[in-house]
């Protein structure tokens, strides 16, 4: 009986997670677990021709704004430095 309840609650939890919109899942910090692309990116080949300004915009979207201090190319995309609330944040944005 206890194993059935445990299984039922696990299925219910999984169902709730799967029904979450990607934005809500990102807000809950589930991006890595659910293997979602970062906010502003589409899972596909469109990320290859990304400009530095697009990378900066995506980094700002992921972090709720901030002032862009620098955008540098990295081996897998862009490295964006943001200033938000007095803190410098470094955001890696995949793709070119």
Buried (B, 14 or more C-beta within 10 A) or exposed (E): EEEEEEEEEEEEEEEEBEEBEEEEBBEEEBBEEEEBBBBBBEEEEEBEEBEBEBBBBBBBEBBEEBEBEEBEEEEEBBBBBBEEEEEEBEBEBBBB
